């Protein structure tokens, strides 16, 4: 399994040559710099720590400067650990780029979901709303706790109630990679991804088997055509 860090930039649509539309999320994938290597002998597992998005040294603390110095690089805003059996062949200072994935790959994306603050049960747990008539004394409540005789001393653990909604780690499985451009540093992934715009996400190889693996059709090339300058024809010699 392999993985890389990226930044969610927003959604758009791309078209295949036969007219198929792919709704995709654009993930900016700058080179991930390996700042620390975890080994089985020393740490008990295989992983690499990477830095994403360079930071000025004047804005970094001593710990960040020390880590960057060992890897012969500059401090970074984001530091994360990427595990996987394919992450053991890297050395300090190596770069992980977007081309480790290809169009047609199936991946999982891990991010932090949008925060909604303190939310009621209707929105948080999708409970059914009560009667809307004026005589009803119940509209958007939590319903019966049904504790009589079973759990009289408190609320049963796991009861769906109002509370903080969102801002948690979320993982979407088996997403299709539509396009990879390592030169411009982005990956197009079909569908929406967890998190707000410009939030950090982790793209990794899918951990579950896909029976009917989808394929990506050739996309339309919208690059501007290069003008070919025609050589001027030599003037005809007068006879």
Secondary structure, 3 states (H helix, E strand, C coil): CCEEEEEEEEEEEEEECCCCEEEEEEEECCCEEEEEEECHHHHCCCEEEEEEEECCHHHCCHHHHHHHHHCCCCCEEEEEEEECCCCCCCCCCCEECHHHCCCCCEEEEEEECCEEEEECHHHHHCCCCCCCCCCCCCCCCCCCCCCCCCCCCCCCCCCCCCEEEECCEEEEEEEEEEEEECCCCEEEEECCCCCCCCCEEEEEECCCCCCCCCCCCCECCCCCCCCCCCCCCCCCCCC
